[in-house]
Amino acid sequence: MSNRDDYRTFINEIKVLFPTISEAQRKKLLRGAVQQYNISVDEAGEILEASGITIGEQVDYFQVLDLSISEFENLSEADSVHRVESAHKKLYSESLQAGGRPRADGRTEAQWRTLLNQARDVLIDTERRQLYIVSLQNNNTSPIEIGLDETEAAPEQTLAVPTEHDEISIPTEKDGMMLIPSGEFQMGSDEYDSPDDEKPAHTVSVDAFYIDKYPVTNKQYKKFIDANPQWRNYGIYDIQFVLRKYRDSYYLTNWYKGKYPSGRDEHPVNWVSWHAAMAYAKWVGKRLPTEAEWEKAARGGLVGQKFPWGNAINPDNANVCRRVGETTPVGKYTANRYGVCDIIGNVSEWCLDEWDSEFYQYSESNNPVSGGSIESIIGTSPTSKKYRVTRGGSWNSTALEVSVSYRSRLAPWKTNSFVGFRCVMSNQS
């Protein structure tokens, strides 16, 4: 791993505990980058900006939730979690009811809810809460002061800040798939500029699962159609009448006689319908991800961020915003903290779910899926005519359309140059 990557990992670990830092702390981080990671101030500044860490006033998360440290001294862990959850739920509900009114502290209600979520995520976790309390009791000496200045920190203090999941630091790979750990995350967005179908942000829990490290490539898809010639492309002269209802006339339109364009082995397959993606997934013994699974994998363990690397759009991290002008080989860009590549940009990805713009208003909190159970959707997929969810945006998408919470849809037989897919598999281990 390069010095730049080491520094990026360190900054992401800092962000888990301290999403907001002071200007003095920012300068210390930049100094540490030069002195201990041997990278330039400009490079360090880019990494800091991409991380999404906010530079501004230091925030006491206990005060944010109208709590105090002393309240937790004699509470059991279960009671501590309940106390944090109750305070968060009350204040979050009040903020939603407040609408767009200005706050006395200068924040918008959406910004305030993001801060509430950050406070909850730190204080609900035992290790993070304890480390945070220590930092407050030591006059806000945060992990920023740990490991960047050897005169201020003992050697044993240079350990990394605990991350949300151990798997974030050491991604687990199996047969080209990455393990996404079980647990809760915040799905959706309450940002003022987010579409209504992304609201409200809500807590979702999913079981552990494996997801393809990369989108399915042309090379992989060719093996499927070679074994299943009924899924070859015959265009407007399609003689496979039985499959016409599963794909439009543009299906694999950039292929010729069962062959993808030259030199595009590792490009993600596109011009594939939801039905075709479902058939491929079944053939390889997998399935398409639910919308919740996709979003958890895309977020990579980061909390309240717009993109897999932070809050700022960065075309150097993904094939987005027409910067390249076409698809690129998978794996060209850096993986997120779960080890998943190309999860946004390049091609948008089919999900299992039936499209429902109001699904977040009533969805289950545990393994939600729209349109029935996973088993029933797979079982009835050949007859499905309902629009299906696509996520992640493509090389042609705007910054808004490639945020991890953005939702889109397409008829299951439709294809276009911007949509591909990847598969998931339940964790059987």
C-alpha positions as a printed NumPy array, in Angstrom:
array([[  0.   ,   0.   ,   0.   ],
       [  1.354,   3.483,  -0.886],
       [  1.936,   6.312,   1.587],
       [ -1.014,   8.09 ,   0.023],
       [ -3.257,   5.069,   0.605],
       [ -1.973,   4.704,   4.18 ],
       [ -2.824,   8.341,   4.857],
       [ -6.263,   7.969,   3.266],
       [ -6.945,   4.969,   5.528],
       [ -5.852,   6.975,   8.572],
       [ -8.119,   9.903,   7.637],
       [-11.107,   7.601,   7.088],
       [-10.539,   6.097,  10.523],
       [-10.443,   9.592,  12.043],
       [-13.7  ,  10.396,  10.232],
       [-15.489,   7.486,  11.907],
       [-15.128,   9.172,  15.29 ],
       [-14.715,  12.854,  14.416],
       [-16.703,  13.887,  11.313],
       [-16.079,  17.54 ,  12.292],
       [-12.635,  18.944,  13.129],
       [-11.259,  22.397,  13.878],
       [ -9.034,  24.431,  11.581],
       [ -6.112,  23.807,  13.949],
       [ -6.69 ,  20.075,  13.713],
       [ -6.849,  20.287,   9.933],
       [ -3.433,  21.961,   9.885],
       [ -2.049,  19.293,  12.188],
       [ -3.316,  16.575,   9.849],
       [ -1.646,  18.292,   6.898],
       [  1.611,  18.619,   8.841],
       [  1.467,  14.959,   9.774],
       [  0.961,  14.   ,   6.131],
       [  4.23 ,  15.692,   5.192],
       [  6.251,  14.59 ,   8.22 ],
       [  5.1  ,  11.002,   8.661],
       [  3.513,   9.919,   5.381],
       [  5.9  ,  11.777,   3.076],
       [  3.167,  13.197,   0.843],
       [  2.637,  16.815,  -0.159],
       [  0.266,  19.258,   1.49 ],
       [ -1.728,  19.445,  -1.75 ],
       [ -2.14 ,  15.664,  -1.858],
       [ -3.155,  15.584,   1.805],
       [ -5.626,  18.408,   1.227],
       [ -7.264,  16.482,  -1.611],
       [ -7.613,  13.384,   0.575],
       [ -9.092,  15.434,   3.415],
       [-11.622,  17.07 ,   1.09 ],
       [-12.599,  13.74 ,  -0.482],
       [-13.096,  12.165,   2.956],
       [-16.005,  14.472,   3.712],
       [-14.631,  15.596,   7.089],
       [-16.192,  18.951,   7.966],
       [-13.895,  21.794,   8.964],
       [-15.593,  24.014,  11.515],
       [-16.664,  24.204,  15.103],
       [-15.975,  21.259,  17.371],
       [-19.169,  19.542,  18.447],
       [-20.017,  17.787,  21.696],
       [-22.206,  14.863,  20.636],
       [-23.611,  14.518,  24.15 ],
       [-24.87 ,  18.108,  23.977],
       [-26.267,  17.505,  20.49 ],
       [-28.523,  14.762,  21.9  ],
       [-29.299,  16.685,  25.107],
       [-27.324,  14.128,  27.13 ],
       [-24.42 ,  14.28 ,  29.561],
       [-21.49 ,  11.989,  30.222],
       [-22.555,  11.506,  33.832],
       [-25.813,   9.892,  32.702],
       [-23.872,   6.909,  31.382],
       [-21.661,   6.235,  34.404],
       [-23.921,   3.63 ,  36.016],
       [-25.961,   2.456,  33.036],
       [-25.695,  -1.01 ,  31.535],
       [-24.724,  -1.166,  27.871],
       [-28.288,  -2.046,  26.871],
       [-29.627,   0.946,  28.816],
       [-26.951,   3.203,  27.337],
       [-27.957,   2.215,  23.81 ],
       [-31.632,   2.741,  24.651],
       [-30.858,   6.183,  26.09 ],
       [-29.044,   7.256,  22.92 ],
       [-31.699,   5.801,  20.602],
       [-34.533,   7.494,  22.487],
       [-32.831,  10.895,  22.475],
       [-31.999,  10.58 ,  18.78 ],
       [-35.506,   9.486,  17.811],
       [-37.129,  12.391,  19.702],
       [-34.879,  15.093,  18.244],
       [-34.906,  13.613,  14.737],
       [-38.722,  13.507,  14.745],
       [-38.896,  17.13 ,  15.924],
       [-36.549,  18.145,  13.11 ],
       [-38.667,  16.401,  10.476],
       [-41.767,  18.178,  11.767],
       [-39.975,  21.53 ,  11.672],
       [-39.871,  21.472,   7.878],
       [-37.659,  24.128,   6.297],
       [-37.65 ,  26.708,   9.054],
       [-34.238,  28.276,   9.822],
       [-32.502,  27.122,  12.997],
       [-31.018,  29.46 ,  15.59 ],
       [-27.595,  27.812,  15.197],
       [-27.489,  28.659,  11.486],
       [-27.845,  25.061,  10.284],
       [-30.6  ,  23.837,   8.039],
       [-32.815,  21.102,   9.452],
       [-31.214,  18.637,   7.023],
       [-27.753,  19.561,   8.321],
       [-29.01 ,  19.21 ,  11.885],
       [-30.353,  15.718,  11.174],
       [-26.992,  14.715,   9.708],
       [-25.358,  15.892,  12.942],
       [-27.926,  13.956,  14.987],
       [-27.09 ,  10.818,  13.006],
       [-23.367,  11.363,  13.552],
       [-23.893,  11.784,  17.297],
       [-26.012,   8.652,  17.468],
       [-23.522,   6.552,  15.498],
       [-20.633,   7.512,  17.805],
       [-22.457,   7.259,  21.136],
       [-24.357,   4.055,  20.402],
       [-21.139,   2.063,  19.931],
       [-19.378,   1.082,  23.164],
       [-15.772,   1.444,  21.983],
       [-16.374,   4.642,  20.076],
       [-18.308,   6.178,  22.97 ],
       [-15.573,   5.359,  25.451],
       [-12.859,   6.754,  23.18 ],
       [-14.959,   9.85 ,  22.579],
       [-15.479,  10.404,  26.319],
       [-11.726,  10.125,  26.868],
       [-11.131,  12.729,  24.164],
       [-13.614,  15.13 ,  25.782],
       [-12.161,  14.633,  29.235],
       [ -8.708,  15.384,  27.845],
       [ -9.78 ,  18.75 ,  26.467],
       [-10.765,  17.39 ,  23.081],
       [ -7.465,  15.677,  22.388],
       [ -8.801,  13.602,  19.548],
       [ -7.126,  10.767,  17.63 ],
       [ -5.804,  13.539,  15.404],
       [ -3.214,  14.11 ,  18.127],
       [ -2.518,  10.374,  18.248],
       [  0.075,   9.008,  15.866],
       [  0.94 ,  12.279,  14.134],
       [  3.305,  13.775,  16.691],
       [  5.594,  11.342,  18.472],
       [  6.418,  13.898,  21.162],
       [  2.78 ,  13.971,  22.252],
       [  1.798,  10.33 ,  21.884],
       [  3.249,   7.195,  23.431],
       [  4.018,   4.343,  20.981],
       [  1.056,   2.301,  22.18 ],
       [ -1.249,   5.207,  21.306],
       [ -0.556,   4.977,  17.597],
       [ -3.183,   2.273,  17.128],
       [ -5.895,   3.098,  14.598],
       [ -9.243,   4.367,  15.782],
       [-11.774,   1.491,  15.851],
       [-13.787,   1.435,  12.649],
       [-17.489,   0.707,  12.339],
       [-16.792,  -2.858,  11.18 ],
       [-13.563,  -4.858,  11.333],
       [-14.253,  -5.876,   7.737],
       [-13.754,  -2.263,   6.637],
       [-10.047,  -2.402,   7.458],
       [ -9.499,  -5.948,   6.171],
       [-11.94 ,  -6.658,   3.315],
       [-12.788, -10.35 ,   3.021],
       [-12.744, -11.709,  -0.532],
       [-14.037, -15.075,  -1.732],
       [-14.167, -16.191,  -5.365],
       [-14.201, -12.627,  -6.657],
       [-16.844, -11.486,  -4.17 ],
       [-16.513,  -9.217,  -1.131],
       [-18.125,  -9.963,   2.22 ],
       [-20.48 ,  -7.235,   3.438],
       [-20.975,  -7.61 ,   7.206],
       [-24.375,  -7.845,   8.812],
       [-25.724,  -4.908,  10.783],
       [-27.479,  -1.573,  10.612],
       [-26.837,   1.445,   8.427],
       [-28.652,   4.658,   7.529],
       [-30.387,   4.196,   4.175],
       [-31.665,   7.077,   2.083],
       [-31.103,  10.802,   2.564],
       [-32.769,  13.798,   4.191],
       [-30.642,  16.386,   2.397],
       [-32.693,  19.317,   1.127],
       [-31.675,  18.696,  -2.492],
       [-32.36 ,  14.954,  -2.402],
       [-35.353,  13.645,  -4.395],
       [-38.433,  12.752,  -2.338],
       [-38.099,   9.045,  -3.132],
       [-34.848,   8.984,  -1.102],
       [-36.64 ,  10.222,   2.021],
       [-36.754,   9.725,   4.895],
       [-33.312,   8.487,   5.88 ],
       [-34.036,   5.431,   7.989],
       [-32.226,   2.695,   9.861],
       [-32.004,  -0.604,   7.999],
       [-30.41 ,  -3.884,   9.01 ],
       [-29.296,  -6.507,   6.505],
       [-27.831,  -9.96 ,   6.956],
       [-24.242, -10.567,   5.865],
       [-23.821, -11.316,   2.164],
       [-21.214, -11.497,  -0.583],
       [-21.287,  -9.088,  -3.517],
       [-19.315,  -9.201,  -6.756],
       [-16.2  ,  -7.085,  -6.443],
       [-16.81 ,  -5.746,  -9.949],
       [-19.809,  -5.396, -12.266],
       [-20.286,  -8.38 , -14.595],
       [-18.006,  -7.931, -17.592],
       [-18.465,  -8.623, -21.29 ],
       [-16.101, -11.579, -20.989],
       [-18.157, -13.115, -18.17 ],
       [-21.467, -12.499, -19.922],
       [-20.207, -14.152, -23.119],
       [-19.734, -17.417, -21.217],
       [-23.386, -17.176, -20.241],
       [-24.732, -16.654, -23.753],
       [-22.388, -19.305, -25.164],
       [-23.957, -21.774, -22.713],
       [-27.443, -20.323, -23.247],
       [-27.683, -19.346, -26.939],
       [-31.292, -18.26 , -26.541],
       [-29.853, -15.156, -24.84 ],
       [-27.733, -14.151, -27.843],
       [-28.524, -10.942, -29.68 ],
       [-30.556, -11.219, -32.864],
       [-31.651,  -7.58 , -32.934],
       [-34.745,  -6.708, -34.937],
       [-34.489, -10.078, -36.693],
       [-34.758, -11.917, -33.367],
       [-35.965, -15.436, -34.072],
       [-36.128, -16.291, -30.394],
       [-39.77 , -15.214, -30.13 ],
       [-40.157, -16.797, -26.714],
       [-37.637, -14.336, -25.254],
       [-38.801, -11.183, -26.985],
       [-40.836, -10.093, -23.979],
       [-37.685, -10.294, -21.833],
       [-35.58 ,  -7.839, -23.83 ],
       [-36.08 ,  -5.013, -26.288],
       [-34.581,  -4.796, -29.773],
       [-31.534,  -2.944, -28.427],
       [-30.439,  -5.877, -26.254],
       [-26.639,  -6.304, -26.639],
       [-26.85 ,  -3.871, -29.512],
       [-23.082,  -3.269, -29.425],
       [-22.369,  -7.018, -29.895],
       [-22.168,  -8.795, -33.263],
       [-22.908, -12.485, -33.79 ],
       [-22.429, -13.299, -30.143],
       [-19.203, -11.321, -29.774],
       [-18.636,  -8.167, -27.768],
       [-16.637,  -5.223, -29.183],
       [-12.917,  -5.865, -29.588],
       [-10.764,  -4.856, -26.642],
       [-13.693,  -4.682, -24.228],
       [-13.204,  -7.942, -22.336],
       [-13.056,  -6.23 , -18.941],
       [-15.602,  -3.492, -19.607],
       [-18.899,  -3.98 , -17.785],
       [-21.579,  -5.552, -19.931],
       [-24.36 ,  -3.104, -20.822],
       [-27.473,  -3.14 , -22.989],
       [-28.843,  -5.942, -20.785],
       [-32.378,  -6.15 , -19.417],
       [-33.387,  -7.003, -15.846],
       [-34.695, -10.333, -17.099],
       [-31.327, -11.075, -18.721],
       [-29.467, -10.095, -15.556],
       [-31.741, -12.355, -13.512],
       [-31.102, -15.242, -15.91 ],
       [-27.342, -14.743, -15.71 ],
       [-27.43 , -14.571, -11.91 ],
       [-29.401, -17.819, -11.713],
       [-26.966, -19.499, -14.131],
       [-23.96 , -18.665, -11.894],
       [-25.804, -19.62 ,  -8.686],
       [-26.278, -16.085,  -7.441],
       [-28.971, -13.399,  -7.554],
       [-29.339,  -9.648,  -7.975],
       [-28.867,  -7.508,  -4.837],
       [-31.793,  -5.98 ,  -3.015],
       [-31.794,  -2.217,  -3.006],
       [-30.824,  -2.223,   0.682],
       [-27.941,  -4.632,   0.095],
       [-26.696,  -2.534,  -2.795],
       [-26.726,   0.685,  -0.761],
       [-24.982,  -0.857,   2.242],
       [-22.251,  -2.227,  -0.027],
       [-21.944,   1.148,  -1.787],
       [-21.584,   3.129,   1.449],
       [-18.649,   0.988,   2.508],
       [-19.254,   1.561,   6.211],
       [-19.15 ,   5.364,   5.969],
       [-21.976,   7.139,   7.79 ],
       [-24.021,   9.988,   6.319],
       [-21.836,  10.478,   3.225],
       [-22.995,  11.084,  -0.329],
       [-20.354,   8.964,  -2.052],
       [-18.317,   5.856,  -1.184],
       [-15.315,   8.036,  -0.275],
       [-16.985,  11.087,   1.362],
       [-19.169,  14.095,   0.606],
       [-17.282,  15.691,  -2.295],
       [-17.653,  14.427,  -5.847],
       [-14.3  ,  13.361,  -7.236],
       [-14.071,  12.111, -10.839],
       [-10.675,  10.622,  -9.968],
       [-12.505,   8.067,  -7.796],
       [-15.062,   6.869, -10.352],
       [-16.077,   7.053, -14.008],
       [-18.743,   9.748, -13.657],
       [-19.934,  13.105, -15.009],
       [-18.981,  12.34 , -18.639],
       [-15.312,  12.87 , -17.828],
       [-14.292,   9.776, -19.819],
       [-17.271,   9.651, -22.185],
       [-17.7  ,   5.857, -22.215],
       [-17.329,   2.802, -20.017],
       [-13.905,   1.919, -18.624],
       [-12.45 ,  -1.478, -17.626],
       [-13.612,  -2.589, -14.181],
       [-11.161,  -2.121, -11.338],
       [ -9.572,   1.009, -12.805],
       [-10.673,   3.074,  -9.807],
       [ -9.974,   2.583,  -6.095],
       [-12.25 ,   0.234,  -4.157],
       [-14.349,   1.484,  -1.252],
       [-13.671,   0.36 ,   2.319],
       [-15.504,  -2.929,   1.787],
       [-13.241,  -3.661,  -1.192],
       [-16.041,  -3.114,  -3.754],
       [-15.058,  -1.428,  -7.038],
       [-17.079,   0.621,  -9.558],
       [-20.093,   0.637,  -7.229],
       [-20.998,   4.074,  -8.564],
       [-20.42 ,   5.302, -12.091],
       [-19.313,   3.333, -15.156],
       [-22.691,   1.557, -15.44 ],
       [-25.81 ,   1.78 , -13.332],
       [-26.809,  -1.544, -11.785],
       [-30.031,  -3.537, -11.718],
       [-31.451,  -4.42 ,  -8.296],
       [-33.938,  -7.134,  -7.403],
       [-36.587,  -4.746,  -6.075],
       [-39.762,  -3.601,  -7.727],
       [-39.758,   0.188,  -8.067],
       [-41.826,   2.026,  -5.458],
       [-41.219,   5.75 ,  -4.966],
       [-42.834,   5.624,  -1.512],
       [-41.185,   2.429,  -0.296],
       [-39.093,   4.206,   2.347],
       [-42.27 ,   5.449,   4.035],
       [-43.297,   1.963,   5.134],
       [-40.463,  -0.481,   4.414],
       [-39.389,  -3.105,   6.909],
       [-36.298,  -2.275,   8.93 ],
       [-34.841,  -5.782,   8.593],
       [-33.774,  -6.995,   5.123],
       [-36.313,  -4.828,   3.263],
       [-37.215,  -5.621,  -0.33 ],
       [-39.956,  -4.092,  -2.445],
       [-42.374,  -6.262,  -4.416],
       [-42.389,  -9.398,  -2.272],
       [-39.817, -11.647,  -0.665],
       [-36.522, -12.436,  -2.376],
       [-37.754, -15.95 ,  -3.081],
       [-41.087, -14.839,  -4.535],
       [-39.477, -12.241,  -6.811],
       [-37.031, -14.815,  -8.158],
       [-39.811, -17.369,  -8.562],
       [-42.139, -15.042, -10.471],
       [-39.493, -13.042, -12.37 ],
       [-40.351, -14.478, -15.826],
       [-43.834, -12.972, -15.607],
       [-42.841,  -9.64 , -14.058],
       [-43.721,  -6.477, -15.923],
       [-43.201,  -4.047, -13.013],
       [-40.469,  -1.424, -13.217],
       [-37.256,  -2.39 , -11.416],
       [-34.767,  -0.342,  -9.407],
       [-31.39 ,   0.69 , -10.802],
       [-28.686,   2.206,  -8.624],
       [-25.277,   3.844,  -8.845],
       [-25.478,   5.956, -11.973],
       [-23.162,   5.635, -14.952],
       [-20.307,   7.377, -16.739],
       [-22.944,   9.713, -18.154],
       [-24.542,  10.643, -14.802],
       [-24.37 ,  13.848, -12.79 ],
       [-23.027,  14.104,  -9.235],
       [-26.577,  13.884,  -7.869],
       [-27.299,  10.724,  -9.872],
       [-24.223,   8.869,  -8.604],
       [-24.752,   9.544,  -4.902],
       [-25.15 ,   6.329,  -2.905],
       [-28.762,   7.175,  -2.007],
       [-29.979,   8.062,  -5.524],
       [-32.703,   5.782,  -6.908],
       [-33.813,   5.228, -10.49 ],
       [-35.902,   2.682, -12.402],
       [-36.432,   1.015, -15.749],
       [-38.907,  -1.463, -17.223],
       [-37.539,  -5.005, -16.795],
       [-37.342,  -5.69 , -20.54 ],
       [-35.658,  -2.375, -21.354],
       [-31.952,  -1.97 , -22.1  ],
       [-29.615,   0.962, -22.637],
       [-25.913,   1.756, -22.775],
       [-25.831,   3.008, -19.188],
       [-27.118,  -0.065, -17.315],
       [-25.322,  -3.25 , -16.284],
       [-25.363,  -5.319, -13.095],
       [-23.474,  -7.275, -10.461],
       [-24.583, -10.226,  -8.342],
       [-24.764, -11.175,  -4.684],
       [-24.862, -14.394,  -2.724],
       [-25.99 , -15.058,   0.839],
       [-23.208, -15.67 ,   3.355],
       [-23.337, -19.395,   3.972],
       [-20.23 , -19.5  ,   6.136]])
